[in-house]
Amino acid sequence: MEKELLVYINGKYYPKSQAKISVYDHGLLYGDGIFEGIRAYNGIVFKLKEHIDRLYRSAKVIMLDIPLTKEEMINAVLQTLRKNNLRNAYIRLVITRGIGDLGLDPRKCTQPTIIIITDVIKLHATEAKEKGIRALIVWVKRDPVDATSHEVKSLNYLNSILGKIEANIAGFDEAICLDRNGYVCEGVAENIFIVQNGTIITPPTSTGALKGITRDFVIRLARGLGYEVIEKNVTPSDLFTAEEVFFTGTAAEIVPVVEVNRRVINDGKPGSITRRLMEEFVKRIGDPKEGVSIY
């Protein structure tokens, strides 16, 4: 019988089937909390320190005091992976405001809830990276940066969920959201890039797009390979007429997009730049210089 995975909750470990939080936790009642999705590859937790830094930045924005230091949080993540004997994993690190009452006042929550889940994740079919996926620009707009900015990875993902539902109903693999000015922002859980005349372009974070850690790594990777990478506003028309389109994200990694709103991108196959970036990405993610060793 396969051993059940353990989940970290506030310093203790529970079998997956017994890992529970209170129904009065404000993460459940109000989506009041933050999270990070992190990957481990062959014993290296990719960009762990960068993810932890962003977690603490998100916490500061929503005025959530995390009771662990960054170093203690890193050690908790590594220890959870060790206990589950996982060298390749998806890590979901969640911090909620904690247990309160049925009112939304955060002052009623005296202790945050810290959860670390280590498991596997699969967003798209196996052939997605080889053949590419189909995306739909949906009616759901990204929240503007003067609202609940997506620079904070909060537990409230209703905006993204509604976009995903719309894509599902229409029979597409993924959704693309615009900002309130009509410019392309990002996917519902991924950053987006296009290629025009050999130049790689990605929307600026002023659209409400998350400053993704995988996004930043891919930009650095592309520039290291000699490609020009710029941030500028992208229109739906730019998407339709791009030479290449691809998503990036912790869970998604790099995924080619070969169709947007039933417009075939170029020849309908993953482009040469996208494929090269995918190849280089796979080579680099297990490099100890790019993360923290589990052991």
Backbone as CSV, one residue per row, in Angstrom:
resi,resn,N_x,N_y,N_z,CA_x,CA_y,CA_z,C_x,C_y,C_z
1,MET,0.843,-1.197,0.000,0.000,0.000,0.000,0.882,1.252,0.000
2,GLU,0.598,2.173,-0.918,1.412,3.374,-1.034,1.229,4.285,0.176
3,LYS,2.344,4.795,0.667,2.303,5.667,1.844,1.623,6.981,1.496
4,GLU,0.756,7.439,2.396,0.017,8.682,2.171,0.932,9.889,2.385
5,LEU,0.811,10.873,1.502,1.610,12.085,1.619,1.258,12.842,2.891
6,LEU,2.256,13.507,3.461,2.053,14.311,4.654,1.920,15.783,4.280
7,VAL,1.087,16.491,5.017,0.862,17.916,4.817,1.263,18.660,6.085
8,TYR,2.030,19.722,5.909,2.462,20.563,7.031,1.364,21.576,7.355
9,ILE,0.942,21.617,8.615,0.002,22.646,9.071,0.493,23.161,10.421
10,ASN,0.926,24.404,10.436,1.361,25.055,11.675,2.368,24.232,12.474
11,GLY,3.386,23.732,11.773,4.474,23.051,12.456,4.294,21.565,12.692
12,LYS,3.132,21.025,12.352,2.880,19.598,12.523,2.569,18.972,11.154
13,TYR,2.719,17.643,11.084,2.488,16.930,9.831,1.298,15.982,9.978
14,TYR,0.430,16.022,8.975,-0.772,15.203,8.986,-0.884,14.429,7.675
15,PRO,-1.341,13.171,7.715,-1.609,12.471,6.461,-2.596,13.286,5.618
16,LYS,-2.449,13.216,4.309,-3.269,14.004,3.398,-4.760,13.898,3.721
17,SER,-5.232,12.702,4.035,-6.664,12.498,4.301,-7.112,13.117,5.620
18,GLN,-6.163,13.458,6.485,-6.501,14.020,7.789,-6.080,15.489,7.932
19,ALA,-5.558,16.065,6.856,-5.088,17.458,6.901,-6.285,18.390,6.784
20,LYS,-6.604,19.086,7.861,-7.826,19.891,7.914,-7.554,21.239,8.567
21,ILE,-8.389,22.231,8.189,-8.371,23.518,8.871,-9.786,23.835,9.343
22,SER,-9.907,24.812,10.213,-11.199,25.191,10.771,-12.105,25.831,9.713
23,VAL,-13.396,25.577,9.822,-14.356,26.243,8.932,-14.441,27.732,9.248
24,TYR,-13.861,28.158,10.371,-13.828,29.575,10.729,-12.535,30.263,10.267
25,ASP,-11.692,29.523,9.544,-10.470,30.122,9.020,-10.841,31.134,7.935
26,HIS,-10.303,32.330,8.030,-10.670,33.390,7.085,-10.113,33.173,5.677
27,GLY,-9.182,32.228,5.553,-8.774,31.829,4.217,-9.921,31.161,3.485
28,LEU,-10.693,30.362,4.207,-11.877,29.705,3.646,-13.058,30.657,3.548
29,LEU,-13.316,31.412,4.601,-14.508,32.262,4.637,-14.414,33.452,3.688
30,TYR,-13.210,34.009,3.533,-13.087,35.256,2.767,-11.960,35.270,1.742
31,GLY,-11.251,34.152,1.580,-10.105,34.167,0.679,-9.005,35.079,1.178
32,ASP,-8.945,35.255,2.501,-7.995,36.177,3.112,-6.688,35.439,3.391
33,GLY,-5.798,35.527,2.442,-4.520,34.853,2.587,-3.726,34.938,1.296
34,ILE,-2.569,34.318,1.303,-1.651,34.380,0.167,-1.087,32.992,-0.087
35,PHE,-0.466,32.822,-1.233,0.135,31.524,-1.524,1.261,31.666,-2.532
36,GLU,2.024,30.607,-2.654,3.033,30.453,-3.698,2.962,29.033,-4.234
37,GLY,3.090,28.897,-5.543,3.271,27.598,-6.169,4.738,27.477,-6.542
38,ILE,5.372,26.383,-6.157,6.818,26.213,-6.321,7.074,24.818,-6.888
39,ARG,8.141,24.664,-7.638,8.468,23.355,-8.205,9.822,22.858,-7.706
40,ALA,9.907,21.543,-7.539,11.183,20.881,-7.254,11.506,19.964,-8.422
41,TYR,12.754,20.052,-8.873,13.211,19.233,-9.984,14.477,18.491,-9.573
42,ASN,14.398,17.181,-9.546,15.570,16.344,-9.277,16.326,16.807,-8.026
43,GLY,15.576,17.083,-6.983,16.183,17.435,-5.702,16.533,18.897,-5.521
44,ILE,16.217,19.734,-6.524,16.467,21.168,-6.430,15.122,21.900,-6.440
45,VAL,14.869,22.703,-5.429,13.632,23.500,-5.391,13.900,24.775,-6.174
46,PHE,13.300,24.864,-7.347,13.576,25.915,-8.314,13.131,27.281,-7.782
47,LYS,14.089,28.213,-7.735,13.832,29.596,-7.335,13.106,29.690,-5.985
48,LEU,13.473,28.829,-5.051,12.782,28.815,-3.765,12.912,30.150,-3.044
49,LYS,14.115,30.711,-2.997,14.306,31.970,-2.276,13.492,33.100,-2.904
50,GLU,13.419,33.102,-4.238,12.625,34.136,-4.916,11.138,33.992,-4.599
51,HIS,10.669,32.749,-4.530,9.261,32.527,-4.177,8.980,32.969,-2.742
52,ILE,9.892,32.656,-1.845,9.705,33.050,-0.445,9.738,34.572,-0.314
53,ASP,10.631,35.218,-1.033,10.672,36.687,-1.008,9.338,37.264,-1.466
54,ARG,8.776,36.703,-2.543,7.500,37.223,-3.041,6.370,36.945,-2.052
55,LEU,6.415,35.783,-1.409,5.405,35.459,-0.397,5.380,36.523,0.691
56,TYR,6.555,36.919,1.156,6.637,37.898,2.245,6.268,39.306,1.750
57,ARG,6.533,39.593,0.475,6.076,40.872,-0.078,4.546,40.907,-0.134
58,SER,3.948,39.803,-0.572,2.486,39.722,-0.597,1.912,39.900,0.800
59,ALA,2.553,39.266,1.776,2.093,39.367,3.166,2.139,40.809,3.657
60,LYS,3.184,41.515,3.276,3.303,42.906,3.720,2.197,43.765,3.129
61,VAL,1.896,43.532,1.851,0.853,44.335,1.197,-0.490,44.156,1.891
62,ILE,-0.824,42.924,2.291,-2.137,42.695,2.918,-2.056,42.748,4.447
63,MET,-0.894,43.184,4.971,-0.700,43.354,6.413,-0.954,42.055,7.178
64,LEU,-0.318,40.996,6.682,-0.393,39.685,7.312,0.984,39.356,7.885
65,ASP,1.065,39.205,9.178,2.333,38.915,9.847,2.584,37.413,9.867
66,ILE,3.617,36.976,9.146,3.966,35.562,9.109,4.848,35.248,10.317
67,PRO,4.489,34.263,11.135,5.222,34.014,12.380,6.558,33.307,12.203
68,LEU,6.921,32.939,10.980,8.205,32.320,10.719,9.110,33.293,9.971
69,THR,10.412,33.180,10.199,11.354,33.939,9.394,11.431,33.296,8.008
70,LYS,12.032,34.001,7.069,12.188,33.438,5.727,12.990,32.140,5.776
71,GLU,14.038,32.137,6.555,14.881,30.935,6.652,14.101,29.773,7.248
72,GLU,13.300,30.047,8.271,12.470,28.996,8.865,11.443,28.477,7.866
73,MET,10.907,29.362,7.048,9.926,28.944,6.044,10.587,28.064,4.981
74,ILE,11.777,28.448,4.546,12.522,27.630,3.580,12.776,26.238,4.154
75,ASN,13.209,26.183,5.401,13.479,24.894,6.037,12.220,24.053,6.174
76,ALA,11.078,24.694,6.435,9.811,23.958,6.548,9.425,23.335,5.209
77,VAL,9.639,24.077,4.124,9.354,23.542,2.784,10.252,22.344,2.497
78,LEU,11.554,22.491,2.766,12.499,21.413,2.493,12.203,20.182,3.345
79,GLN,11.857,20.409,4.603,11.568,19.289,5.499,10.319,18.531,5.058
80,THR,9.323,19.251,4.547,8.102,18.595,4.062,8.405,17.710,2.856
81,LEU,9.255,18.197,1.970,9.673,17.386,0.823,10.443,16.143,1.284
82,ARG,11.309,16.326,2.275,12.088,15.193,2.783,11.176,14.132,3.400
83,LYS,10.228,14.584,4.208,9.327,13.637,4.861,8.511,12.839,3.852
84,ASN,8.213,13.467,2.705,7.445,12.778,1.669,8.333,12.109,0.627
85,ASN,9.655,12.206,0.851,10.624,11.571,-0.046,10.374,11.984,-1.503
86,LEU,10.184,13.277,-1.704,9.895,13.801,-3.037,11.076,14.618,-3.551
87,ARG,11.580,14.228,-4.710,12.637,14.995,-5.373,12.070,15.838,-6.516
88,ASN,10.951,15.392,-7.062,10.243,16.117,-8.117,8.821,16.348,-7.630
89,ALA,8.442,17.605,-7.475,7.156,17.875,-6.843,6.659,19.273,-7.164
90,TYR,5.359,19.453,-6.965,4.760,20.772,-6.957,4.466,21.098,-5.497
91,ILE,4.866,22.273,-5.070,4.705,22.697,-3.676,3.703,23.837,-3.618
92,ARG,2.688,23.696,-2.805,1.734,24.779,-2.585,1.907,25.264,-1.151
93,LEU,2.404,26.479,-1.027,2.647,27.100,0.267,1.557,28.146,0.495
94,VAL,0.754,27.947,1.523,-0.421,28.782,1.779,-0.333,29.398,3.171
95,ILE,-0.581,30.694,3.249,-0.680,31.376,4.544,-2.046,32.066,4.592
96,THR,-2.875,31.698,5.550,-4.157,32.369,5.705,-4.118,33.316,6.903
97,ARG,-5.119,34.175,6.993,-5.203,35.086,8.141,-5.403,34.297,9.431
98,GLY,-5.978,33.114,9.316,-6.179,32.263,10.479,-7.629,32.200,10.918
99,ILE,-7.843,31.575,12.052,-9.195,31.376,12.578,-9.708,32.668,13.189
100,GLY,-10.943,33.040,12.781,-11.602,34.213,13.340,-13.051,33.891,13.637
101,ASP,-13.915,34.893,13.469,-15.339,34.621,13.616,-16.005,34.833,12.264
102,LEU,-17.326,34.910,12.235,-18.030,35.022,10.965,-18.024,36.435,10.398
103,GLY,-17.511,37.381,11.167,-17.284,38.708,10.621,-15.957,38.726,9.875
104,LEU,-15.764,39.746,9.034,-14.543,39.743,8.235,-13.387,40.497,8.883
105,ASP,-13.583,41.056,10.060,-12.544,41.848,10.719,-11.291,41.009,10.969
106,PRO,-10.171,41.341,10.307,-8.942,40.555,10.491,-8.404,40.582,11.908
107,ARG,-8.800,41.577,12.695,-8.304,41.652,14.072,-8.792,40.480,14.911
108,LYS,-9.838,39.816,14.463,-10.365,38.652,15.195,-9.504,37.405,14.967
109,CYS,-8.595,37.464,14.012,-7.721,36.327,13.698,-6.382,36.536,14.404
110,THR,-6.135,35.751,15.411,-4.962,35.989,16.249,-3.714,35.248,15.781
111,GLN,-3.875,34.217,14.956,-2.724,33.418,14.534,-2.908,32.946,13.101
112,PRO,-1.991,33.307,12.185,-2.094,32.823,10.802,-2.004,31.301,10.728
113,THR,-2.578,30.744,9.698,-2.464,29.315,9.412,-1.438,29.128,8.299
114,ILE,-0.445,28.276,8.536,0.592,27.993,7.548,0.421,26.556,7.063
115,ILE,0.291,26.399,5.760,0.065,25.085,5.157,1.110,24.868,4.063
116,ILE,1.719,23.693,4.060,2.646,23.323,2.988,2.218,21.973,2.436
117,ILE,1.822,21.974,1.162,1.404,20.757,0.469,2.467,20.430,-0.571
118,THR,2.906,19.180,-0.608,3.840,18.742,-1.645,3.215,17.564,-2.382
119,ASP,3.105,17.703,-3.692,2.392,16.699,-4.486,2.847,16.842,-5.932
120,VAL,2.037,16.390,-6.854,2.315,16.573,-8.280,1.183,17.388,-8.889
121,ILE,1.444,17.989,-10.050,0.423,18.777,-10.720,0.549,18.579,-12.217
122,LYS,-0.599,18.591,-12.894,-0.626,18.453,-14.346,-1.724,19.355,-14.877
123,LEU,-1.325,20.443,-15.539,-2.302,21.415,-16.026,-2.893,21.051,-17.372
124,HIS,-2.065,20.501,-18.249,-2.499,20.234,-19.618,-2.166,18.807,-20.010
125,ALA,-2.746,18.361,-21.110,-2.474,17.022,-21.622,-0.990,16.865,-21.931
126,THR,-0.543,15.623,-21.932,0.877,15.327,-22.127,1.426,15.939,-23.414
127,GLU,0.609,15.927,-24.465,1.085,16.406,-25.769,1.029,17.922,-25.908
128,ALA,0.615,18.641,-24.858,0.436,20.098,-24.958,1.726,20.807,-25.358
129,LYS,2.840,20.393,-24.768,4.096,21.074,-25.076,4.615,20.727,-26.467
130,GLU,4.248,19.558,-26.941,4.684,19.136,-28.267,3.816,19.755,-29.369
131,LYS,2.511,19.785,-29.131,1.587,20.250,-30.164,1.056,21.664,-29.924
132,GLY,1.148,22.155,-28.673,0.600,23.458,-28.339,-0.843,23.383,-27.894
133,ILE,-1.343,24.487,-27.336,-2.717,24.530,-26.838,-3.501,25.645,-27.517
134,ARG,-4.816,25.615,-27.316,-5.725,26.599,-27.887,-6.245,27.500,-26.773
135,ALA,-6.222,28.812,-27.001,-6.622,29.761,-25.958,-7.743,30.669,-26.449
136,LEU,-8.493,31.181,-25.490,-9.619,32.064,-25.780,-9.476,33.358,-24.992
137,ILE,-9.589,34.491,-25.663,-9.681,35.773,-24.960,-11.087,35.870,-24.383
138,VAL,-11.186,35.960,-23.066,-12.486,35.884,-22.395,-12.987,37.274,-21.987
139,TRP,-14.244,37.322,-21.610,-14.865,38.600,-21.218,-14.371,39.083,-19.854
140,VAL,-13.815,38.184,-19.057,-13.364,38.529,-17.713,-12.115,39.394,-17.799
141,LYS,-12.185,40.605,-17.265,-11.035,41.518,-17.265,-10.213,41.332,-15.994
142,ARG,-8.913,41.548,-16.118,-8.066,41.520,-14.936,-8.360,42.752,-14.077
143,ASP,-8.291,42.555,-12.757,-8.462,43.692,-11.857,-7.374,44.723,-12.132
144,PRO,-7.700,46.013,-12.137,-6.676,47.037,-12.353,-5.715,47.083,-11.174
145,VAL,-4.554,47.695,-11.390,-3.526,47.707,-10.348,-3.909,48.570,-9.158
146,ASP,-4.925,49.420,-9.305,-5.371,50.211,-8.161,-6.502,49.510,-7.408
147,ALA,-6.781,48.268,-7.774,-7.732,47.452,-7.023,-6.924,46.391,-6.268
148,THR,-7.424,45.160,-6.181,-6.648,44.099,-5.526,-5.676,43.545,-6.554
149,SER,-4.542,44.170,-6.650,-3.563,43.897,-7.702,-3.129,42.445,-7.711
150,HIS,-2.920,41.926,-8.901,-2.421,40.555,-9.034,-0.929,40.452,-8.752
151,GLU,-0.322,41.548,-8.336,1.039,41.469,-7.805,1.038,40.721,-6.480
152,VAL,-0.114,40.667,-5.837,-0.289,39.871,-4.625,-0.921,38.543,-5.023
153,LYS,-0.251,37.450,-4.694,-0.838,36.137,-4.991,-1.773,35.775,-3.842
154,SER,-2.974,36.311,-3.923,-3.942,36.091,-2.857,-4.732,34.810,-3.101
155,LEU,-5.448,34.381,-2.077,-6.267,33.177,-2.184,-7.566,33.419,-2.939
156,ASN,-7.864,34.667,-3.253,-9.091,34.961,-3.993,-8.792,34.911,-5.493
157,TYR,-9.130,33.805,-6.119,-8.849,33.583,-7.542,-10.131,33.563,-8.375
158,LEU,-11.190,34.200,-7.859,-12.455,34.181,-8.578,-12.307,34.762,-9.981
159,ASN,-11.511,35.824,-10.112,-11.275,36.433,-11.416,-10.753,35.395,-12.409
160,SER,-9.782,34.616,-11.986,-9.190,33.592,-12.846,-10.135,32.424,-13.075
161,ILE,-10.852,32.040,-12.043,-11.773,30.907,-12.167,-12.876,31.207,-13.175
162,LEU,-13.409,32.425,-13.149,-14.447,32.787,-14.114,-13.911,32.752,-15.543
163,GLY,-12.672,33.199,-15.724,-12.063,33.126,-17.044,-11.876,31.695,-17.496
164,LYS,-11.442,30.836,-16.590,-11.240,29.423,-16.916,-12.563,28.752,-17.276
165,ILE,-13.605,29.068,-16.527,-14.933,28.510,-16.833,-15.360,28.881,-18.248
166,GLU,-15.148,30.147,-18.613,-15.536,30.609,-19.940,-14.788,29.836,-21.027
167,ALA,-13.483,29.630,-20.827,-12.696,28.869,-21.803,-13.162,27.413,-21.863
168,ASN,-13.450,26.832,-20.707,-13.926,25.450,-20.675,-15.225,25.285,-21.462
169,ILE,-16.159,26.190,-21.229,-17.462,26.114,-21.898,-17.303,26.188,-23.411
170,ALA,-16.374,27.019,-23.854,-16.162,27.213,-25.296,-15.278,26.129,-25.911
171,GLY,-14.744,25.236,-25.087,-13.949,24.137,-25.608,-12.494,24.467,-25.854
172,PHE,-11.965,25.487,-25.157,-10.565,25.862,-25.303,-9.753,25.346,-24.114
173,ASP,-8.446,25.263,-24.296,-7.574,24.741,-23.245,-7.295,25.760,-22.157
174,GLU,-7.226,27.035,-22.534,-6.839,28.064,-21.579,-7.490,29.394,-21.933
175,ALA,-7.518,30.291,-20.943,-8.121,31.606,-21.118,-7.050,32.681,-21.101
176,ILE,-7.324,33.753,-21.830,-6.474,34.945,-21.825,-7.329,36.116,-21.384
177,CYS,-6.842,36.896,-20.411,-7.589,38.043,-19.902,-6.976,39.345,-20.410
178,LEU,-7.844,40.314,-20.670,-7.417,41.659,-21.044,-7.471,42.559,-19.818
179,ASP,-6.795,43.714,-19.882,-6.973,44.708,-18.825,-8.158,45.597,-19.185
180,ARG,-8.463,46.573,-18.341,-9.654,47.382,-18.564,-9.519,48.318,-19.769
181,ASN,-8.292,48.456,-20.281,-8.072,49.266,-21.483,-8.094,48.441,-22.759
182,GLY,-8.290,47.124,-22.605,-8.372,46.265,-23.774,-7.059,45.665,-24.211
183,TYR,-5.982,45.892,-23.432,-4.703,45.282,-23.766,-4.607,43.885,-23.138
184,VAL,-3.834,43.031,-23.776,-3.622,41.682,-23.269,-2.877,41.761,-21.941
185,CYS,-3.364,41.001,-20.965,-2.735,41.004,-19.634,-1.948,39.710,-19.414
186,GLU,-2.660,38.608,-19.292,-2.027,37.323,-19.000,-3.057,36.227,-19.128
187,GLY,-2.621,34.982,-18.953,-3.553,33.881,-18.820,-4.144,33.885,-17.422
188,VAL,-5.004,32.929,-17.120,-5.627,32.923,-15.794,-4.665,32.441,-14.713
189,ALA,-3.594,31.769,-15.104,-2.596,31.344,-14.122,-1.197,31.374,-14.720
190,GLU,-1.032,32.119,-15.799,0.251,32.153,-16.499,0.505,33.540,-17.070
191,ASN,1.772,33.870,-17.219,2.145,35.046,-18.011,2.145,34.665,-19.479
192,ILE,2.068,35.669,-20.347,1.997,35.405,-21.781,3.075,36.175,-22.525
193,PHE,3.604,35.562,-23.563,4.614,36.158,-24.426,4.188,35.982,-25.878
194,ILE,4.601,36.924,-26.735,4.454,36.746,-28.171,5.812,37.011,-28.825
195,VAL,5.935,36.553,-30.061,7.126,36.842,-30.862,6.677,37.589,-32.107
196,GLN,7.273,38.764,-32.329,7.013,39.580,-33.519,8.348,39.950,-34.152
197,ASN,8.525,39.583,-35.405,9.767,39.903,-36.119,11.004,39.463,-35.346
198,GLY,10.889,38.318,-34.701,12.014,37.762,-33.961,12.225,38.327,-32.576
199,THR,11.445,39.357,-32.217,11.542,39.969,-30.888,10.501,39.358,-29.961
200,ILE,10.918,39.048,-28.741,10.005,38.481,-27.747,9.388,39.629,-26.954
201,ILE,8.057,39.626,-26.854,7.326,40.717,-26.208,6.415,40.138,-25.131
202,THR,6.363,40.801,-23.989,5.437,40.395,-22.931,4.771,41.635,-22.348
203,PRO,3.499,41.546,-21.950,2.813,42.711,-21.387,3.473,43.203,-20.109
204,PRO,3.470,44.504,-19.866,4.027,45.044,-18.616,3.107,44.743,-17.437
205,THR,3.664,44.802,-16.238,2.854,44.528,-15.049,1.823,45.629,-14.800
206,SER,1.949,46.758,-15.491,0.951,47.824,-15.346,-0.416,47.400,-15.866
207,THR,-0.472,46.301,-16.638,-1.762,45.770,-17.086,-2.488,45.021,-15.971
208,GLY,-1.772,44.756,-14.881,-2.320,43.924,-13.813,-1.729,42.528,-13.827
209,ALA,-0.809,42.276,-14.768,-0.172,40.964,-14.849,0.775,40.757,-13.672
210,LEU,0.848,39.525,-13.222,1.778,39.171,-12.158,3.210,39.227,-12.681
211,LYS,4.096,39.723,-11.862,5.517,39.678,-12.188,6.013,38.281,-11.842
212,GLY,5.760,37.370,-12.754,6.003,35.962,-12.487,7.476,35.624,-12.346
213,ILE,7.760,34.685,-11.476,9.140,34.257,-11.280,9.625,33.464,-12.484
214,THR,8.769,32.597,-13.029,9.136,31.889,-14.257,9.232,32.878,-15.413
215,ARG,8.356,33.856,-15.453,8.409,34.917,-16.476,9.774,35.596,-16.462
216,ASP,10.218,36.005,-15.282,11.499,36.697,-15.177,12.661,35.788,-15.573
217,PHE,12.558,34.510,-15.191,13.615,33.568,-15.548,13.678,33.368,-17.060
218,VAL,12.521,33.263,-17.702,12.486,33.074,-19.154,13.019,34.317,-19.870
219,ILE,12.713,35.490,-19.350,13.272,36.720,-19.945,14.796,36.692,-19.873
220,ARG,15.316,36.329,-18.703,16.772,36.259,-18.545,17.369,35.175,-19.433
221,LEU,16.678,34.051,-19.524,17.135,32.949,-20.358,17.174,33.359,-21.828
222,ALA,16.103,34.028,-22.277,16.018,34.444,-23.680,17.105,35.450,-24.025
223,ARG,17.319,36.407,-23.145,18.365,37.407,-23.400,19.743,36.760,-23.432
224,GLY,19.934,35.747,-22.583,21.208,35.037,-22.577,21.448,34.273,-23.868
225,LEU,20.365,33.921,-24.557,20.464,33.223,-25.837,20.566,34.191,-27.014
226,GLY,20.555,35.492,-26.700,20.734,36.492,-27.742,19.459,37.092,-28.310
227,TYR,18.307,36.763,-27.721,17.048,37.325,-28.208,16.770,38.674,-27.545
228,GLU,16.147,39.556,-28.284,15.682,40.810,-27.706,14.347,40.553,-27.018
229,VAL,14.228,41.019,-25.793,12.986,40.869,-25.031,12.560,42.242,-24.543
230,ILE,11.315,42.613,-24.823,10.808,43.907,-24.382,9.438,43.747,-23.728
231,GLU,9.131,44.672,-22.842,7.797,44.758,-22.252,7.054,45.899,-22.928
232,LYS,5.892,45.611,-23.477,5.063,46.670,-24.038,3.638,46.154,-24.165
233,ASN,2.706,47.083,-24.333,1.308,46.693,-24.462,1.103,45.831,-25.706
234,VAL,0.285,44.806,-25.539,-0.027,43.863,-26.612,-1.536,43.901,-26.838
235,THR,-1.957,44.061,-28.072,-3.386,44.078,-28.400,-3.842,42.685,-28.826
236,PRO,-5.147,42.424,-28.804,-5.631,41.143,-29.347,-5.161,40.907,-30.778
237,SER,-5.129,41.964,-31.583,-4.646,41.828,-32.956,-3.196,41.378,-32.996
238,ASP,-2.387,41.894,-32.068,-0.992,41.451,-31.980,-0.910,39.949,-31.718
239,LEU,-1.806,39.468,-30.868,-1.836,38.033,-30.586,-2.164,37.238,-31.851
240,PHE,-3.223,37.670,-32.538,-3.691,36.927,-33.715,-2.624,36.855,-34.807
241,THR,-1.814,37.896,-34.919,-0.852,37.991,-36.023,0.588,37.691,-35.598
242,ALA,0.772,37.245,-34.364,2.114,36.958,-33.859,2.732,35.769,-34.581
243,GLU,4.045,35.760,-34.620,4.773,34.614,-35.174,4.706,33.424,-34.212
244,GLU,4.729,33.733,-32.919,4.645,32.705,-31.892,3.946,33.285,-30.669
245,VAL,3.311,32.425,-29.893,2.691,32.802,-28.621,2.983,31.676,-27.628
246,PHE,3.328,32.040,-26.405,3.505,31.001,-25.395,3.209,31.547,-24.000
247,PHE,2.822,30.617,-23.116,2.579,30.914,-21.710,3.785,30.493,-20.887
248,THR,3.982,31.156,-19.742,4.964,30.703,-18.764,4.333,30.726,-17.376
249,GLY,4.768,29.810,-16.524,4.290,29.782,-15.149,4.954,28.658,-14.389
250,THR,4.875,28.696,-13.084,5.494,27.657,-12.271,4.928,26.287,-12.604
251,ALA,3.609,26.179,-12.633,2.981,24.894,-12.944,3.051,24.592,-14.431
252,ALA,2.826,25.611,-15.262,2.799,25.412,-16.716,4.181,25.258,-17.315
253,GLU,5.191,25.841,-16.673,6.549,25.954,-17.224,6.488,26.814,-18.494
254,ILE,6.764,26.252,-19.663,6.584,26.977,-20.925,5.672,26.143,-21.809
255,VAL,4.565,26.743,-22.237,3.592,26.020,-23.066,3.278,26.836,-24.319
256,PRO,3.484,26.260,-25.523,3.169,26.980,-26.759,1.660,27.132,-26.944
257,VAL,1.264,28.260,-27.496,-0.137,28.506,-27.863,-0.195,28.559,-29.384
258,VAL,-1.005,27.701,-29.981,-1.034,27.608,-31.442,-2.333,28.134,-32.052
259,GLU,-3.267,28.524,-31.184,-4.522,29.084,-31.683,-5.118,30.010,-30.630
260,VAL,-5.574,31.189,-31.052,-6.230,32.138,-30.155,-7.541,32.573,-30.793
261,ASN,-8.636,32.347,-30.093,-9.970,32.694,-30.614,-10.181,32.174,-32.034
262,ARG,-9.748,30.957,-32.229,-9.876,30.227,-33.502,-9.027,30.808,-34.626
263,ARG,-8.141,31.750,-34.297,-7.138,32.195,-35.270,-5.882,31.348,-35.068
264,VAL,-5.459,30.672,-36.107,-4.255,29.850,-36.022,-3.026,30.760,-35.984
265,ILE,-2.144,30.505,-35.032,-0.917,31.292,-34.906,0.119,30.754,-35.898
266,ASN,0.500,31.618,-36.836,1.488,31.261,-37.863,1.075,29.967,-38.558
267,ASP,1.900,28.909,-38.480,1.568,27.662,-39.180,0.859,26.653,-38.280
268,GLY,0.476,27.098,-37.075,-0.257,26.212,-36.180,0.605,25.231,-35.416
269,LYS,1.922,25.461,-35.407,2.840,24.597,-34.678,3.692,25.449,-33.728
270,PRO,4.187,24.852,-32.638,5.081,25.606,-31.751,6.260,26.177,-32.529
271,GLY,6.560,27.460,-32.310,7.597,28.133,-33.074,9.006,27.770,-32.635
272,SER,9.968,28.129,-33.454,11.358,27.758,-33.202,11.909,28.416,-31.941
273,ILE,11.538,29.682,-31.691,12.030,30.368,-30.484,11.429,29.738,-29.239
274,THR,10.138,29.456,-29.289,9.481,28.801,-28.153,10.126,27.454,-27.865
275,ARG,10.369,26.683,-28.904,10.957,25.356,-28.712,12.369,25.450,-28.147
276,ARG,13.121,26.426,-28.599,14.477,26.572,-28.070,14.446,26.966,-26.596
277,LEU,13.547,27.872,-26.247,13.419,28.263,-24.845,12.998,27.081,-23.980
278,MET,12.098,26.258,-24.495,11.660,25.073,-23.757,12.834,24.125,-23.518
279,GLU,13.647,23.926,-24.529,14.804,23.043,-24.400,15.795,23.578,-23.364
280,GLU,16.070,24.882,-23.436,17.018,25.478,-22.498,16.458,25.500,-21.081
281,PHE,15.156,25.705,-20.968,14.504,25.714,-19.662,14.705,24.370,-18.966
282,VAL,14.480,23.282,-19.692,14.632,21.944,-19.124,16.073,21.712,-18.665
283,LYS,17.026,22.238,-19.400,18.434,22.075,-19.041,18.787,22.823,-17.757
284,ARG,18.129,23.932,-17.529,18.542,24.836,-16.442,17.820,24.605,-15.113
285,ILE,16.618,24.054,-15.149,15.812,24.014,-13.926,16.403,23.125,-12.842
286,GLY,17.224,22.155,-13.236,17.836,21.291,-12.238,19.207,21.752,-11.799
287,ASP,19.623,22.920,-12.263,20.926,23.475,-11.904,20.885,23.961,-10.453
288,PRO,21.795,23.481,-9.603,21.803,23.931,-8.201,21.896,25.444,-8.047
289,LYS,22.467,26.119,-9.053,22.574,27.574,-8.994,21.214,28.255,-9.105
290,GLU,20.215,27.527,-9.614,18.897,28.116,-9.842,17.895,27.803,-8.734
291,GLY,18.354,27.197,-7.652,17.430,26.873,-6.579,18.140,26.439,-5.312
292,VAL,17.411,25.693,-4.490,17.931,25.232,-3.195,17.797,23.719,-3.147
293,SER,18.871,23.040,-2.743,18.857,21.585,-2.674,18.006,21.098,-1.508
294,ILE,17.253,20.056,-1.756,16.412,19.470,-0.698,17.287,18.816,0.364
295,TYR,18.392,18.224,-0.068,19.228,17.451,0.858,20.584,18.121,1.094
